[in-house]
Amino acid sequence: MEIKKILVVGAGTMGHSIAQVYATAGIEVNLVDLNQDILNRAMNLIKSNLNVLAEFEWVNKNEISNILNRIKPSNDLKEATIGVDLVVEAVSEVPDLKEKVFSQLDEYCSENCILASNTSSLDIFKIVKVKNPGRLVIQHWFAPPYIIPLVEIVAGRKTSKETVELSVKLIERLGKKPVVLNKYIDSFIVNRIQNAISGVVFELLLRKIATPEMIDAAVKHSLGIRLPIVGVVQTLDFTGLDLVNDISKSKGIEVSLIKNRVDQGHLGAKTSKGFYDYGGMSEEEILKKRDRQYLKILSYLNKINAFKPI
């Protein structure tokens, strides 16, 4: 199944940006919102976004008018469903509203049309009912979608393998990075990690341990440099899983994922194997490869004054 035309329901922060990504990839997009003011604002923002992307040569400035012409704003949901192969729902995170929207989509769309939700906070698979649940899937984007590559793809128990595979190929066609979760879990990967970070940030602020500026400066000058290179799991390999294990034990915690690797002698970069397999590279080789990447990113961040608040 080739996706030639899609419908995005909801023209707010995420909806209009998702529509922009599809239109940039040459796909016809119907963009629906009941509020005409929101639709007008959406089209203005898309034009502004495209002009910024053109500054960095992510899009050809001469193509902007063509991209905008591929997006058809509308207040009529029923009419906008005609001939679409995929619907992306991006309305407010209100269960009753989503249930109503999907009920209408189930009535208006063909049974083969893929129905995707951008939600990450609601279990859409329990909230909505459609005639063919095999076509229901979550495609969770990150703001701003026209810049951030990641799209989390989450299936329900009844979502078909074909729907997941089509979603992956489609997201790759858009030039994005799909990550398919093995099973449904609240908040998925990124927001689940962000929620944990937010909890700690709130504690630091409420207890007056640090100011907002201090917290952001601390994170930017440490995790902000490391995470793009080693992520959150691989960074444990560089800490050393033996040290991570000792720290966990000192807090009365035993993490089997760590202990089992330590027992096998897989301590991370120092042994060329931990959570990641470094293919027999020496510790020196691994660290040099990491450090060169750190220096490149740090040099660039300094060059663009990234450590100063926006």
N, C-alpha and C positions, 0 to 999 in steps of 0.2 A: 504494500500500500504506500503510495507516494503522497505526501502532504502537499497540496497545492494551494489550499485556502484554509484559513483558520478564523476563529472567532475568539476575541478576548472580551470577557464580561467584567466590567468594572474598569474605569479609566483613571483611577487614582494613582498613587505613587508607584505601585508595582505594575498595575495593568497597562498604563500608557507606555511604560518602559519596555515591557515584554513585547507589546505590539511593535514597538520600534525595532527590536532585535529581529523579529520575524520579517518585517518589511525590508530591513537592510539586507536580509538573506535572499530577497527576491520573491517572498511569499506574500500573496494577497491577504490582507487582514481586515476583518470587520471589527470595529471597536465600539462596544455598546456601553452606554451609561444612561440612566434615567434623567440625570441632571445635565442640562445643556451647558451650563456654566463650567462644569467639570470637564465636559468634552472639549469645549473651547480652550480651556486652560491646558488640557492634555496635548492638543495639537500644537499649541505655542511652545510648550515645554519640549516636545519631541524635536521641533525645529531648532530650538536652542541647543539641545543635547547634541544634535547632529553637527551643528556648527562647531561645537567644542571638539568633537571627535575628528572633524576635518582639520582642525589646527594641528592634531597629532598624526594626521594621515591615516587614521583608522577607517575613514570613509572618504570617498572622492567628493569634493565640494560640488562638482558638477552633477553628482548623482542625488543630491539632497532632494530636489524637487520630485524626482522619480520615486524615491523612497516614501515621501509624504503622500504622493498620489496613490500608493499601494494601500494606504490606510483609509478605510471608509468609516467615519464616525456616524453613529446612529443611536436613536432612542428606542428603536423597534427591535426587541429581542427576537421575536418570531421570524421576521423578515431576514434578520442578520444570520439566522441559522441555515438559510438556504445554500446548499452546495458546499458546506464546510466539512473538512475531514477531521478537524480537531477543534475542541473548545478548551480554552484556558480560563478557569474561573478565578477572579482576583477581587472579589467583593469583600466587604468588611467581615472580620472574624466573629460573626454572630450566627450561631447554629440555625436558628429559624430562617434567617435570610438565605443561608447556603442551601438549606433543605428546599426552600421555595424555588430558588434558581435552578437547582438540579432537577426538580420535578418538572419545571417548564422545559428545560433542555431535553429531558427524557421524552417529552411529548413532541417537541419540534424537530429534533435531530434524527437522522437515520440510526438504526441500531448498530451500525458499524463505526459510527463517528466516535473517536476517542474523546473521553471526558476527563479532563485533567484539572486538578485543583492546585493552587499555589499555597495552600495553607500549611502551617507547621505546628499550629497550636491546637487544632481540632482533629479528631479522628473522623475524617470524612466518610470512612467506610461504615461507620455505625450511624452516622447522622442522616445520610441520604440513601434513597432507594431508587435504583434504575433497572429497567427491564433486562439489560445485559450487563451485569456487574463485572464481567471479564474485561470491559473496556474502560473501567474506572481506575484512575491512577493519580498519584500526587507527583507533580513536577514543581519542586520548591526552589524558587529563584532567590537571589540576594541583591539587595540594593547597593548601587544602581545596576540593574541587569545588563545594561549596554556596556558596562565595564567589568564587573565581577564575573569571572568565568564559571564558577560552580553552579550546578543545578543538582539538587538531591532528588533522586527518583525513588519513590516508596510505593510498594504494591500492597494491596489488601489480600486477604485469604483467597478471594475469588478473582483477583486480577489475573488475566491470562499472561502466559509467558510471552506471547506475541506482542501484547500491549507494552510490556516492559522493554522488549527488544526494539520495537519501533520507536519508543521514547528515547532510548539510548542513541539510536542512529540519527534521530531528528536533532537532538541536542548537539551531537557532534557535527552535524551538517551546519548548524548555526555557529560553529566555531567555539562552542562552550565545552566545559568539562563535566560530564555526567558521573555521578557516584550513586550506585544502586545499593540501598541498604538490604541486608540479608533478611530483615523482618521489620515490621512496624514497631516503633517506640516513640513515645511522646517527645516532641521537639527535635527528633532526629539527631544528627551529629553536631552540626555547628551551633545551633541554638541551645542545645543541651550543654555544650561546653561554655558558651557565652553566659548562660543562666548561672552556672557555677561561679564564673568570674564575677558576675554582677552581685551575687550574694556576698562575696568577700569584699568587694568595693563598698557596698552599702555598710558593712560592718566597720570598715576603716573610717568611713565618713561619719557615721553615727557616733563612734567612740572618739572622734576627733584625733585619730592617730595621724592622719595626713589630710592635706587639702586636695581638692580635685586636680589642681595643677601639679602637685607633687606626685600623685598617683599616676597621672598620664605621662609625666616626664620619666618616672621610673620604668614604666612599661615600654615606652617608646625607645629608651636607651638600652634596653635589655631584650625582652621578648620580641619587640618590634624588629630587631635585627636578626634574631635567631630563627623565629618561627617560619619565615618564608623559605629558609634553607633546610631546616631539620624538622619542622612540624612539632607536634607535641609528643608523639610516641618515639620517634627516632632520637629525640633529644635525650631520652633515658639511656640510649646506647652510649651517648657521649658522656653522660654523668657516670656511667658504669653501673651495670645492674647489681653488682655486688654491693656497691655503696647504697644504691636505692633500696636493696633488700635490708641492709643494716639499719638504715633510717626508718624503714617501715617497722622493723622488729622493735626498735627503741620506743616506738609509739604504741606498741602492743598490737600491731597489725601484721598479719601474714598474707601476702599476696601470692597465690599459687603460680600465677603467670610469670612472676619474677623469680620466685624460689626455684621453680622447676628448671629454668634456664641457668640459674647460678649453679645448681647441683650438677648440671651437664657441662659446666665450664664455659657456657656461652655468656660472656660478661659484657658484650657490646663491642665498641670499636677496638678496644685493647686486645680482643681475641678474634677479631674479624667476623664475629657472629653474635647477635643478640636478638632483638626483635627483627632486625634486618640481617641479611646475609651479605657480607662485603666481598665475597668471592675470593677469599684468600689474600686480600690486600693487607699489607702490614699496617700497624697502628700509625706509623709515621706517614704513610701514603694517604690513609683515610683522613687524618687530621689536616694534612696539607690541602687536600681537596676541599674540605669543609672551610678552612680558614681563608682560602682564596675567594670562595663565594661570599663569606662574611665581609671581607675587605671590599669587594666590589659593591655590595649593597650598601655598606656603611659610607663609602666614598660618595655614592650617588645621593644617598639621603642627606648627607652634609651639603652637597652641592646645591640641592633644591630647597635647603632650609626646612626639611621635613620635621625637625624636632620642635619647631616653633608652632604654637597653637594656630589653627586656621582663624 
